[in-house]
């Protein structure tokens, strides 16, 4: 993978993150408790948004139940931040070995996933803001089954949305792709360029990853999918339309939090998206997110506006 060019200021920030990343993961999780307390009780970080989102999504919950969900969310939010800092130092082969040893994330159905991937022309993975999506860069290191992943680094195409700050945009690019820096991976692609990328590589089997559970950006095409978490919802359909156009398989990435990490499962939506409409794909996707939120209501990024 070609290294991202950074300026001295960006190098300093990345260096500090990688310095802190040298601490054991369990130390980061201990610091997470303090960090979440500061965010919730001192800074009141987006507390009005968090409270409104949770209350409207779970109208059947009593006040004490909602309060407990909000408390657990901030604790989870602390984990997301501190785990991302820990992950920032896991670069190259040695970094990948550390990821594997820590067991912070485990894919639960690798053999089933391999069968589906090898039988399709390309695959679209729909990833929400559950669990910790910032850990995804080390995907090959989270396989603890006897069967290796069928996807190779050069097959990955990861869609991202440019941050408004170009300074931090490059920092996140370095952090997210660290474990892949010694590989042939070159698929870190801005979302607006995904259609062109798909056309260019239409004769190759690729593994496309999109995070798309947020409200449509102001320039993005969206559609009304009905209710999601008891609220009228508009969703972005660009990724689903891409899958339909090229007849890709589509899977949902299910994140279940456990003590010390996450269990992740590839849940099939369709093995041939051309047999569905983008709306049907997105409706199924949001139904799966809602199903998971009923089990772990705090395991989600409630601090962002999902409905407008």
NUKOLMI-321287 format. One record per residue (C-alpha): residue number from 1; residue in three letters; x, z negated, y negated. Coordinates in Angstrom, 2 decimals. Last residue first. Layout:
@k=NUM | r=ALA | x=X | z=Z | y=Y;
...
% end
This chain:
@k=308 | r=UNK | x=-34.07 | z=-10.61 | y=-15.04;
@k=307 | r=UNK | x=-33.26 | z=-11.75 | y=-11.48;
@k=306 | r=UNK | x=-29.91 | z=-12.36 | y=-9.81;
@k=305 | r=UNK | x=-28.41 | z=-14.21 | y=-12.80;
@k=304 | r=UNK | x=-25.16 | z=-15.78 | y=-11.64;
@k=303 | r=UNK | x=-24.50 | z=-19.46 | y=-10.90;
@k=302 | r=UNK | x=-26.38 | z=-19.35 | y=-7.59;
@k=301 | r=UNK | x=-23.40 | z=-17.89 | y=-5.72;
@k=300 | r=UNK | x=-24.65 | z=-18.67 | y=-2.22;
@k=299 | r=UNK | x=-24.16 | z=-21.22 | y=0.58;
@k=298 | r=UNK | x=-26.44 | z=-23.87 | y=-0.97;
@k=297 | r=UNK | x=-29.57 | z=-22.63 | y=0.82;
@k=296 | r=UNK | x=-27.96 | z=-22.74 | y=4.30;
@k=295 | r=UNK | x=-30.68 | z=-21.97 | y=6.87;
@k=294 | r=UNK | x=-33.32 | z=-20.52 | y=4.52;
@k=293 | r=UNK | x=-30.49 | z=-18.72 | y=2.73;
@k=292 | r=UNK | x=-29.62 | z=-16.91 | y=5.96;
@k=291 | r=UNK | x=-33.13 | z=-15.47 | y=6.37;
@k=290 | r=UNK | x=-33.16 | z=-14.53 | y=2.69;
@k=289 | r=UNK | x=-29.91 | z=-12.59 | y=3.09;
@k=288 | r=UNK | x=-31.34 | z=-10.79 | y=6.14;
@k=287 | r=UNK | x=-34.52 | z=-9.83 | y=4.27;
@k=286 | r=UNK | x=-32.33 | z=-8.56 | y=1.42;
@k=285 | r=UNK | x=-30.50 | z=-6.20 | y=3.78;
@k=284 | r=UNK | x=-33.71 | z=-5.00 | y=5.42;
@k=283 | r=UNK | x=-35.19 | z=-4.14 | y=2.01;
@k=282 | r=UNK | x=-31.92 | z=-2.45 | y=1.03;
@k=281 | r=UNK | x=-31.96 | z=-0.20 | y=4.09;
@k=280 | r=UNK | x=-35.64 | z=0.64 | y=3.66;
@k=279 | r=UNK | x=-35.11 | z=1.52 | y=-0.01;
@k=278 | r=UNK | x=-32.13 | z=3.75 | y=0.81;
@k=277 | r=UNK | x=-34.37 | z=5.65 | y=3.23;
@k=276 | r=UNK | x=-33.85 | z=5.54 | y=6.99;
@k=275 | r=UNK | x=-32.92 | z=8.02 | y=9.75;
@k=274 | r=UNK | x=-29.96 | z=9.27 | y=7.70;
@k=273 | r=UNK | x=-28.57 | z=5.72 | y=7.99;
@k=272 | r=UNK | x=-27.51 | z=6.26 | y=11.59;
@k=271 | r=UNK | x=-26.49 | z=3.15 | y=13.55;
@k=270 | r=UNK | x=-28.90 | z=1.00 | y=11.55;
@k=269 | r=UNK | x=-29.07 | z=-2.55 | y=10.20;
@k=268 | r=UNK | x=-26.48 | z=-4.04 | y=12.57;
@k=267 | r=UNK | x=-25.37 | z=-7.67 | y=11.94;
@k=266 | r=UNK | x=-21.57 | z=-8.08 | y=11.78;
@k=265 | r=UNK | x=-21.00 | z=-11.84 | y=12.13;
@k=264 | r=UNK | x=-18.82 | z=-14.21 | y=10.10;
@k=263 | r=UNK | x=-18.07 | z=-17.86 | y=10.86;
@k=262 | r=UNK | x=-16.68 | z=-19.71 | y=7.86;
@k=261 | r=UNK | x=-14.18 | z=-22.41 | y=6.95;
@k=260 | r=UNK | x=-13.06 | z=-26.03 | y=7.11;
@k=259 | r=UNK | x=-16.36 | z=-27.50 | y=8.28;
@k=258 | r=UNK | x=-18.75 | z=-24.64 | y=8.86;
@k=257 | r=UNK | x=-20.27 | z=-22.03 | y=6.58;
@k=256 | r=UNK | x=-22.19 | z=-19.12 | y=8.02;
@k=255 | r=UNK | x=-21.48 | z=-15.71 | y=6.49;
@k=254 | r=UNK | x=-23.46 | z=-12.70 | y=7.77;
@k=253 | r=UNK | x=-22.04 | z=-9.27 | y=6.88;
@k=252 | r=UNK | x=-24.83 | z=-6.70 | y=7.10;
@k=251 | r=UNK | x=-24.17 | z=-3.44 | y=8.92;
@k=250 | r=UNK | x=-24.84 | z=0.22 | y=8.21;
@k=249 | r=UNK | x=-23.83 | z=3.20 | y=10.38;
@k=248 | r=UNK | x=-23.20 | z=6.27 | y=8.29;
@k=247 | r=UNK | x=-25.31 | z=9.44 | y=8.14;
@k=246 | r=UNK | x=-23.36 | z=10.90 | y=5.20;
@k=245 | r=UNK | x=-26.23 | z=11.11 | y=2.69;
@k=244 | r=UNK | x=-27.96 | z=8.01 | y=4.05;
@k=243 | r=UNK | x=-24.78 | z=5.91 | y=3.73;
@k=242 | r=UNK | x=-24.23 | z=7.07 | y=0.15;
@k=241 | r=UNK | x=-27.87 | z=6.31 | y=-0.68;
@k=240 | r=UNK | x=-27.36 | z=2.79 | y=0.71;
@k=239 | r=UNK | x=-24.31 | z=2.30 | y=-1.52;
@k=238 | r=UNK | x=-26.12 | z=3.57 | y=-4.61;
@k=237 | r=UNK | x=-29.28 | z=1.52 | y=-4.03;
@k=236 | r=UNK | x=-28.88 | z=-1.26 | y=-6.58;
@k=235 | r=UNK | x=-31.70 | z=-3.76 | y=-6.27;
@k=234 | r=UNK | x=-34.66 | z=-4.86 | y=-8.35;
@k=233 | r=UNK | x=-36.42 | z=-8.05 | y=-7.34;
@k=232 | r=UNK | x=-39.80 | z=-9.68 | y=-7.90;
@k=231 | r=UNK | x=-39.29 | z=-13.37 | y=-7.03;
@k=230 | r=UNK | x=-40.22 | z=-15.49 | y=-4.00;
@k=229 | r=UNK | x=-36.69 | z=-15.39 | y=-2.55;
@k=228 | r=UNK | x=-36.73 | z=-11.59 | y=-2.60;
@k=227 | r=UNK | x=-40.02 | z=-9.93 | y=-3.51;
@k=226 | r=UNK | x=-40.62 | z=-6.19 | y=-3.74;
@k=225 | r=UNK | x=-37.74 | z=-3.71 | y=-3.41;
@k=224 | r=UNK | x=-38.01 | z=-2.29 | y=-6.94;
@k=223 | r=UNK | x=-35.25 | z=0.22 | y=-7.46;
@k=222 | r=UNK | x=-31.98 | z=0.37 | y=-9.32;
@k=221 | r=UNK | x=-29.77 | z=3.07 | y=-10.80;
@k=220 | r=UNK | x=-26.68 | z=1.63 | y=-12.42;
@k=219 | r=UNK | x=-25.87 | z=1.92 | y=-16.13;
@k=218 | r=UNK | x=-27.23 | z=-1.53 | y=-17.04;
@k=217 | r=UNK | x=-25.79 | z=-3.09 | y=-13.91;
@k=216 | r=UNK | x=-28.36 | z=-3.65 | y=-11.18;
@k=215 | r=UNK | x=-29.09 | z=-7.34 | y=-10.40;
@k=214 | r=UNK | x=-26.59 | z=-8.72 | y=-7.89;
@k=213 | r=UNK | x=-26.65 | z=-8.44 | y=-4.11;
@k=212 | r=UNK | x=-24.21 | z=-5.53 | y=-3.99;
@k=211 | r=UNK | x=-20.83 | z=-6.41 | y=-2.54;
@k=210 | r=UNK | x=-19.76 | z=-3.13 | y=-0.88;
@k=209 | r=UNK | x=-17.37 | z=-2.42 | y=2.00;
@k=208 | r=UNK | x=-16.78 | z=1.10 | y=3.36;
@k=207 | r=UNK | x=-15.04 | z=1.51 | y=6.74;
@k=206 | r=UNK | x=-13.97 | z=5.13 | y=7.15;
@k=205 | r=UNK | x=-14.05 | z=7.69 | y=9.96;
@k=204 | r=UNK | x=-12.58 | z=10.89 | y=8.52;
@k=203 | r=UNK | x=-14.25 | z=14.28 | y=7.95;
@k=202 | r=UNK | x=-16.04 | z=13.08 | y=4.79;
@k=201 | r=UNK | x=-12.77 | z=11.87 | y=3.24;
@k=200 | r=UNK | x=-12.95 | z=13.78 | y=-0.07;
@k=199 | r=UNK | x=-16.73 | z=13.55 | y=-0.16;
@k=198 | r=UNK | x=-16.64 | z=9.78 | y=0.42;
@k=197 | r=UNK | x=-13.99 | z=9.30 | y=-2.28;
@k=196 | r=UNK | x=-16.03 | z=11.31 | y=-4.80;
@k=195 | r=UNK | x=-19.09 | z=9.18 | y=-4.03;
@k=194 | r=UNK | x=-17.03 | z=5.98 | y=-4.31;
@k=193 | r=UNK | x=-15.55 | z=6.67 | y=-7.75;
@k=192 | r=UNK | x=-18.06 | z=4.63 | y=-9.79;
@k=191 | r=UNK | x=-17.47 | z=1.69 | y=-7.45;
@k=190 | r=UNK | x=-13.78 | z=1.40 | y=-8.33;
@k=189 | r=UNK | x=-11.71 | z=1.84 | y=-5.17;
@k=188 | r=UNK | x=-9.31 | z=-0.42 | y=-3.26;
@k=187 | r=UNK | x=-8.80 | z=2.10 | y=-0.44;
@k=186 | r=UNK | x=-5.02 | z=2.50 | y=-0.34;
@k=185 | r=UNK | x=-4.19 | z=0.59 | y=2.85;
@k=184 | r=UNK | x=-1.10 | z=1.95 | y=4.63;
@k=183 | r=UNK | x=0.24 | z=-1.56 | y=5.19;
@k=182 | r=UNK | x=2.79 | z=-3.92 | y=3.63;
@k=181 | r=UNK | x=0.48 | z=-4.91 | y=0.75;
@k=180 | r=UNK | x=-2.47 | z=-5.61 | y=3.03;
@k=179 | r=UNK | x=-2.33 | z=-9.40 | y=2.96;
@k=178 | r=UNK | x=-2.18 | z=-9.31 | y=-0.87;
@k=177 | r=UNK | x=-5.17 | z=-7.03 | y=-1.46;
@k=176 | r=UNK | x=-7.51 | z=-9.56 | y=-3.06;
@k=175 | r=UNK | x=-4.77 | z=-11.31 | y=-5.07;
@k=174 | r=UNK | x=-3.17 | z=-8.15 | y=-6.50;
@k=173 | r=UNK | x=-6.53 | z=-6.61 | y=-7.46;
@k=172 | r=UNK | x=-7.67 | z=-9.95 | y=-8.90;
@k=171 | r=UNK | x=-4.65 | z=-10.05 | y=-11.22;
@k=170 | r=UNK | x=-5.24 | z=-6.44 | y=-12.27;
@k=169 | r=UNK | x=-8.81 | z=-7.19 | y=-13.37;
@k=168 | r=UNK | x=-7.65 | z=-10.42 | y=-15.02;
@k=167 | r=UNK | x=-5.79 | z=-8.61 | y=-17.81;
@k=166 | r=UNK | x=-8.25 | z=-5.69 | y=-17.91;
@k=165 | r=UNK | x=-10.92 | z=-8.18 | y=-18.97;
@k=164 | r=UNK | x=-14.40 | z=-6.67 | y=-18.60;
@k=163 | r=UNK | x=-13.84 | z=-6.78 | y=-14.85;
@k=162 | r=UNK | x=-13.93 | z=-3.48 | y=-12.97;
@k=161 | r=UNK | x=-16.51 | z=-3.43 | y=-10.20;
@k=160 | r=UNK | x=-15.09 | z=-3.22 | y=-6.70;
@k=159 | r=UNK | x=-15.67 | z=-1.03 | y=-3.65;
@k=158 | r=UNK | x=-13.42 | z=-1.56 | y=-0.64;
@k=157 | r=UNK | x=-12.41 | z=1.45 | y=1.47;
@k=156 | r=UNK | x=-10.68 | z=0.46 | y=4.70;
@k=155 | r=UNK | x=-9.60 | z=3.10 | y=7.22;
@k=154 | r=UNK | x=-5.89 | z=2.99 | y=6.26;
@k=153 | r=UNK | x=-5.80 | z=-0.69 | y=7.27;
@k=152 | r=UNK | x=-7.05 | z=0.15 | y=10.79;
@k=151 | r=UNK | x=-10.56 | z=-0.52 | y=12.10;
@k=150 | r=UNK | x=-10.92 | z=-0.79 | y=15.89;
@k=149 | r=UNK | x=-10.22 | z=-4.52 | y=15.67;
@k=148 | r=UNK | x=-8.30 | z=-5.90 | y=18.64;
@k=147 | r=UNK | x=-10.08 | z=-7.28 | y=21.72;
@k=146 | r=UNK | x=-9.11 | z=-10.68 | y=23.18;
@k=145 | r=UNK | x=-11.14 | z=-12.45 | y=20.50;
@k=144 | r=UNK | x=-9.67 | z=-14.53 | y=17.68;
@k=143 | r=UNK | x=-10.09 | z=-11.92 | y=14.93;
@k=142 | r=UNK | x=-9.66 | z=-13.42 | y=11.48;
@k=141 | r=UNK | x=-6.25 | z=-11.84 | y=10.88;
@k=140 | r=UNK | x=-7.62 | z=-8.29 | y=10.79;
@k=139 | r=UNK | x=-9.91 | z=-9.17 | y=7.84;
@k=138 | r=UNK | x=-7.23 | z=-10.57 | y=5.56;
@k=137 | r=UNK | x=-8.68 | z=-9.06 | y=2.41;
@k=136 | r=UNK | x=-12.05 | z=-10.69 | y=3.06;
@k=135 | r=UNK | x=-11.10 | z=-14.10 | y=1.67;
@k=134 | r=UNK | x=-12.62 | z=-13.37 | y=-1.75;
@k=133 | r=UNK | x=-16.03 | z=-12.91 | y=-0.06;
@k=132 | r=UNK | x=-16.34 | z=-16.67 | y=0.36;
@k=131 | r=UNK | x=-19.61 | z=-17.63 | y=2.06;
@k=130 | r=UNK | x=-22.60 | z=-15.88 | y=0.52;
@k=129 | r=UNK | x=-22.18 | z=-13.47 | y=-2.36;
@k=128 | r=UNK | x=-23.48 | z=-10.54 | y=-0.31;
@k=127 | r=UNK | x=-21.66 | z=-7.96 | y=1.80;
@k=126 | r=UNK | x=-23.15 | z=-4.65 | y=2.91;
@k=125 | r=UNK | x=-20.74 | z=-2.89 | y=5.27;
@k=124 | r=UNK | x=-21.02 | z=0.90 | y=5.43;
@k=123 | r=UNK | x=-19.57 | z=2.59 | y=8.51;
@k=122 | r=UNK | x=-18.25 | z=6.08 | y=9.14;
@k=121 | r=UNK | x=-19.00 | z=8.86 | y=11.69;
@k=120 | r=UNK | x=-20.32 | z=6.29 | y=14.17;
@k=119 | r=UNK | x=-19.63 | z=5.53 | y=17.85;
@k=118 | r=UNK | x=-16.24 | z=3.90 | y=17.24;
@k=117 | r=UNK | x=-17.75 | z=1.50 | y=14.69;
@k=116 | r=UNK | x=-20.67 | z=0.47 | y=16.87;
@k=115 | r=UNK | x=-18.50 | z=-0.24 | y=19.90;
@k=114 | r=UNK | x=-15.94 | z=-2.07 | y=17.77;
@k=113 | r=UNK | x=-18.64 | z=-4.30 | y=16.24;
@k=112 | r=UNK | x=-19.94 | z=-5.32 | y=19.65;
@k=111 | r=UNK | x=-16.41 | z=-6.22 | y=20.78;
@k=110 | r=UNK | x=-15.67 | z=-8.09 | y=17.50;
@k=109 | r=UNK | x=-18.74 | z=-10.34 | y=17.57;
@k=108 | r=UNK | x=-17.84 | z=-13.73 | y=16.03;
@k=107 | r=UNK | x=-15.43 | z=-12.93 | y=13.23;
@k=106 | r=UNK | x=-13.58 | z=-16.11 | y=12.29;
@k=105 | r=UNK | x=-12.60 | z=-17.46 | y=8.87;
@k=104 | r=UNK | x=-10.43 | z=-20.38 | y=7.83;
@k=103 | r=UNK | x=-8.70 | z=-20.34 | y=11.22;
@k=102 | r=UNK | x=-5.54 | z=-21.70 | y=9.60;
@k=101 | r=UNK | x=-3.17 | z=-19.99 | y=12.05;
@k=100 | r=UNK | x=-4.51 | z=-16.50 | y=11.34;
@k=99 | r=UNK | x=-4.18 | z=-16.81 | y=7.60;
@k=98 | r=UNK | x=-0.63 | z=-18.13 | y=8.00;
@k=97 | r=UNK | x=0.31 | z=-15.12 | y=10.15;
@k=96 | r=UNK | x=-1.13 | z=-12.83 | y=7.49;
@k=95 | r=UNK | x=1.07 | z=-14.42 | y=4.87;
@k=94 | r=UNK | x=4.14 | z=-13.81 | y=7.00;
@k=93 | r=UNK | x=3.21 | z=-10.14 | y=7.43;
@k=92 | r=UNK | x=2.60 | z=-9.40 | y=3.76;
@k=91 | r=UNK | x=0.95 | z=-11.71 | y=1.28;
@k=90 | r=UNK | x=-0.93 | z=-14.98 | y=1.73;
@k=89 | r=UNK | x=-0.20 | z=-16.54 | y=-1.65;
@k=88 | r=UNK | x=-3.53 | z=-15.67 | y=-3.26;
@k=87 | r=UNK | x=-5.48 | z=-17.10 | y=-0.28;
@k=86 | r=UNK | x=-4.87 | z=-20.68 | y=-1.42;
@k=85 | r=UNK | x=-6.11 | z=-19.77 | y=-4.91;
@k=84 | r=UNK | x=-9.18 | z=-18.08 | y=-3.40;
@k=83 | r=UNK | x=-9.79 | z=-21.15 | y=-1.24;
@k=82 | r=UNK | x=-9.69 | z=-23.32 | y=-4.38;
@k=81 | r=UNK | x=-12.26 | z=-21.21 | y=-6.19;
@k=80 | r=UNK | x=-14.69 | z=-20.70 | y=-3.30;
@k=79 | r=UNK | x=-14.36 | z=-24.34 | y=-2.22;
@k=78 | r=UNK | x=-15.33 | z=-25.57 | y=-5.68;
@k=77 | r=UNK | x=-18.41 | z=-23.34 | y=-5.53;
@k=76 | r=UNK | x=-19.32 | z=-24.95 | y=-2.19;
@k=75 | r=UNK | x=-19.26 | z=-28.40 | y=-3.81;
@k=74 | r=UNK | x=-21.28 | z=-27.00 | y=-6.70;
@k=73 | r=UNK | x=-23.81 | z=-25.61 | y=-4.19;
@k=72 | r=UNK | x=-24.00 | z=-28.91 | y=-2.30;
@k=71 | r=UNK | x=-25.08 | z=-30.72 | y=-5.48;
@k=70 | r=UNK | x=-27.62 | z=-28.00 | y=-6.29;
@k=69 | r=UNK | x=-29.08 | z=-28.20 | y=-2.78;
@k=68 | r=UNK | x=-29.31 | z=-32.01 | y=-3.10;
@k=67 | r=UNK | x=-31.15 | z=-31.79 | y=-6.43;
@k=66 | r=UNK | x=-33.56 | z=-29.26 | y=-4.96;
@k=65 | r=UNK | x=-34.33 | z=-31.65 | y=-2.11;
@k=64 | r=UNK | x=-34.80 | z=-34.57 | y=-4.49;
@k=63 | r=UNK | x=-37.24 | z=-32.55 | y=-6.62;
@k=62 | r=UNK | x=-39.36 | z=-31.41 | y=-3.69;
@k=61 | r=UNK | x=-38.88 | z=-27.98 | y=-2.13;
@k=60 | r=UNK | x=-41.79 | z=-25.56 | y=-1.71;
@k=59 | r=UNK | x=-40.80 | z=-23.55 | y=-4.80;
@k=58 | r=UNK | x=-37.50 | z=-22.59 | y=-3.13;
@k=57 | r=UNK | x=-36.27 | z=-19.46 | y=-4.91;
@k=56 | r=UNK | x=-37.71 | z=-20.49 | y=-8.28;
@k=55 | r=UNK | x=-36.08 | z=-23.93 | y=-8.13;
@k=54 | r=UNK | x=-32.73 | z=-22.56 | y=-6.91;
@k=53 | r=UNK | x=-32.43 | z=-19.89 | y=-9.59;
@k=52 | r=UNK | x=-33.63 | z=-22.16 | y=-12.40;
@k=51 | r=UNK | x=-31.24 | z=-24.99 | y=-11.51;
@k=50 | r=UNK | x=-28.24 | z=-22.67 | y=-11.16;
@k=49 | r=UNK | x=-28.99 | z=-20.86 | y=-14.43;
@k=48 | r=UNK | x=-29.44 | z=-24.14 | y=-16.35;
@k=47 | r=UNK | x=-26.30 | z=-25.59 | y=-14.78;
@k=46 | r=UNK | x=-24.16 | z=-22.67 | y=-15.91;
@k=45 | r=UNK | x=-21.11 | z=-24.98 | y=-15.77;
@k=44 | r=UNK | x=-22.24 | z=-28.49 | y=-16.65;
@k=43 | r=UNK | x=-18.68 | z=-29.02 | y=-17.93;
@k=42 | r=UNK | x=-18.42 | z=-32.71 | y=-16.99;
@k=41 | r=UNK | x=-20.95 | z=-33.29 | y=-14.20;
@k=40 | r=UNK | x=-21.12 | z=-29.93 | y=-12.40;
@k=39 | r=UNK | x=-17.81 | z=-28.17 | y=-13.08;
@k=38 | r=UNK | x=-15.80 | z=-31.41 | y=-13.15;
@k=37 | r=UNK | x=-17.41 | z=-32.64 | y=-9.92;
@k=36 | r=UNK | x=-16.76 | z=-29.26 | y=-8.27;
@k=35 | r=UNK | x=-13.05 | z=-29.50 | y=-9.17;
@k=34 | r=UNK | x=-12.75 | z=-33.01 | y=-7.79;
@k=33 | r=UNK | x=-14.33 | z=-32.03 | y=-4.46;
@k=32 | r=UNK | x=-12.28 | z=-28.81 | y=-4.39;
@k=31 | r=UNK | x=-9.06 | z=-30.83 | y=-4.63;
@k=30 | r=UNK | x=-9.75 | z=-32.11 | y=-1.13;
@k=29 | r=UNK | x=-10.43 | z=-28.56 | y=0.09;
@k=28 | r=UNK | x=-7.17 | z=-27.39 | y=-1.49;
@k=27 | r=UNK | x=-5.34 | z=-30.20 | y=0.27;
@k=26 | r=UNK | x=-6.87 | z=-29.11 | y=3.58;
@k=25 | r=UNK | x=-5.55 | z=-25.59 | y=2.93;
@k=24 | r=UNK | x=-1.97 | z=-26.82 | y=2.80;
@k=23 | r=UNK | x=-0.18 | z=-26.48 | y=-0.57;
@k=22 | r=UNK | x=1.82 | z=-23.27 | y=-0.98;
@k=21 | r=UNK | x=-1.15 | z=-21.67 | y=-2.73;
@k=20 | r=UNK | x=-0.33 | z=-23.69 | y=-5.84;
@k=19 | r=UNK | x=2.86 | z=-21.66 | y=-6.28;
@k=18 | r=UNK | x=0.99 | z=-18.46 | y=-5.48;
@k=17 | r=UNK | x=-1.48 | z=-19.16 | y=-8.27;
@k=16 | r=UNK | x=1.38 | z=-19.92 | y=-10.67;
@k=15 | r=UNK | x=3.13 | z=-16.66 | y=-9.76;
@k=14 | r=UNK | x=-0.06 | z=-14.66 | y=-10.20;
@k=13 | r=UNK | x=-0.52 | z=-16.15 | y=-13.68;
@k=12 | r=UNK | x=3.10 | z=-15.46 | y=-14.63;
@k=11 | r=UNK | x=3.04 | z=-11.90 | y=-13.24;
@k=10 | r=UNK | x=-0.07 | z=-11.24 | y=-15.32;
@k=9 | r=UNK | x=1.70 | z=-12.38 | y=-18.47;
@k=8 | r=UNK | x=4.82 | z=-10.35 | y=-17.65;
@k=7 | r=UNK | x=2.81 | z=-7.10 | y=-17.14;
@k=6 | r=UNK | x=1.47 | z=-5.89 | y=-13.79;
@k=5 | r=UNK | x=1.72 | z=-2.63 | y=-11.85;
@k=4 | r=UNK | x=-0.33 | z=-2.78 | y=-8.65;
@k=3 | r=UNK | x=1.81 | z=-2.23 | y=-5.55;
@k=2 | r=UNK | x=1.28 | z=0.91 | y=-3.45;
@k=1 | r=UNK | x=0.00 | z=0.00 | y=0.00;
% end
